[in-house]
Amino acid sequence: MHTRTLGRSGVDVTELSFGAAAIGNLYTPVTDEEARSAVDAAWDAGIRHFDTAPHYGIGLSERRLGEALAGRDRSAYTVSTKAGRLLVPAEESGGDDLEHGFAVPATHRRVWDFSADGVRRSLEDSLTRLGLDRVDLVYLHDPDDHGEQAFREAYPALERLRAEGVVGAIGAGMNQAAMLTRFVRDTDVDAVLCAGRYTLLDQGALTELLPEAQARGTSVVVGGVFNSGLLADPRPGATYDYAVAPSEVLDRACQLQDVAQRHGITLRAAALAFPFGHPAVASVLVGTRSPREVLDTAQQFAVAVPAAFWQDARAAGLLADDVPVPVAGKEHA
């Protein structure tokens, strides 16, 4: 599988990356064996970049990912994790973490902390859970309501960690494009992780973020290419941005699926290919919880989406004329 370098960092990521939130029991439980099998399947498919965070399953995702990667050549893969939430033992035992989306016991609580000390503590704890002596990339995770501290304290801390060689690349990961654009403009991040804002249904990142990233040599990793499910399986009741899809959005997804089927491809294949129409995009990050999901994603990612699909999508008013699309035969180059 092809790789791309994040900015000027020298850190390479595969164009398809493994998102490890699902093996942190996102929404539903996954066994240790299932989690390991999913990572093994990703490795067998050629995926060599793995993304996790303390938030995912209150540390479970990091522990499982580290265990699954243990024994593999450390120079053969890259790992990203995140900072911004410290995990503190819960004062009262019992209960679960489903309020935050994870089917795990609520053994710890999350404490927002974008201080310099908080960033270092978070990274140290992540390395312990992962069983690694370094990670390749650290993102500031969801600093939406903590912007000033993130820019004033957390970002400089990441910059120092990069200068010390503790991490290879730094960035920020969010579900919005506006603050990520500020990170690209006002800091020296290597990459940003933008979830759900550059998809077949939502091109919000194209207004400012992607042009700024291209101009400054910053890489963009795109997450949420299925918009939390709708673009994987458009049907009544499907989720869009973690809620039931509005009827007009569902209708657009169904129309896109019809166009895809006319060209002998799946909507999943088109959704995975779409971000690579923009040169700033380095990788798409997909959360998978089983070997079957990993295999399907890898197979759909390998599909060459015909130019006629993009042409027909534009003709139907499903993609604007100024939205860049991959060149047929050159996807994932």
QUIUR-V16269 format. One record per backbone hydrogen bond with DSSP energy under -1.0 kcal/mol. NH is the residue of the N-H (numbers start at 0). CO is the residue of the C=O. Records with the same first field share a line. If there is no record, write none. Layout:
NH: CO + CO
This chain:
3: 12
5: 10
8: 5
12: 3
14: 1
16: 283
17: 48
18: 285
19: 50
23: 20
24: 21
26: 100
27: 25
34: 30
35: 31
36: 32
37: 33
38: 34
39: 35
40: 36
41: 37
42: 38
43: 39
44: 40
45: 42
46: 41
49: 77
50: 17
51: 79
57: 54
58: 53
59: 56
60: 55
62: 58
63: 59
64: 60
65: 61
66: 62
67: 63
68: 64
69: 65
71: 68
75: 72
77: 47
79: 49
80: 136
82: 138
85: 110
87: 108
89: 106
96: 103
99: 96
100: 97
101: 96
102: 24
103: 101
105: 94
106: 104
108: 87
110: 85
112: 83
118: 114
119: 115
120: 116
121: 117
122: 118
123: 119
124: 120
125: 121
126: 122
127: 123
128: 124
129: 125
130: 126
131: 126
135: 78
136: 78
137: 168
138: 80
139: 170
140: 82
141: 172
145: 142
149: 145
150: 146
151: 147
152: 148
153: 148
154: 149
156: 152
157: 153
158: 154
159: 155
160: 156
161: 157
162: 158
163: 159
164: 161
165: 160
166: 160
168: 135
170: 137
172: 139
173: 192
180: 176
181: 177
182: 178
183: 179
184: 180
185: 181
186: 182
189: 169
190: 169
191: 218
192: 171
193: 220
194: 173
195: 222
198: 201
204: 196
205: 202
206: 203
209: 204
211: 207
212: 208
213: 209
214: 210
215: 211
217: 212
218: 189
219: 279
220: 191
221: 282
222: 193
226: 223
228: 225
229: 238
230: 225
231: 228
232: 228
237: 234
239: 242
240: 226
244: 237
249: 245
250: 246
251: 247
252: 248
253: 249
254: 250
255: 251
256: 252
257: 253
258: 254
259: 255
260: 256
261: 257
262: 258
263: 260
264: 259
269: 265
270: 266
271: 267
272: 268
273: 269
275: 272
276: 273
277: 274
280: 277
281: 219
283: 14
284: 221
285: 16
287: 18
293: 289
294: 290
295: 291
296: 292
297: 293
298: 294
299: 295
300: 296
301: 297
308: 305
310: 306
311: 307
312: 308
313: 309
314: 310
315: 311
316: 313
317: 312
322: 319
329: 326
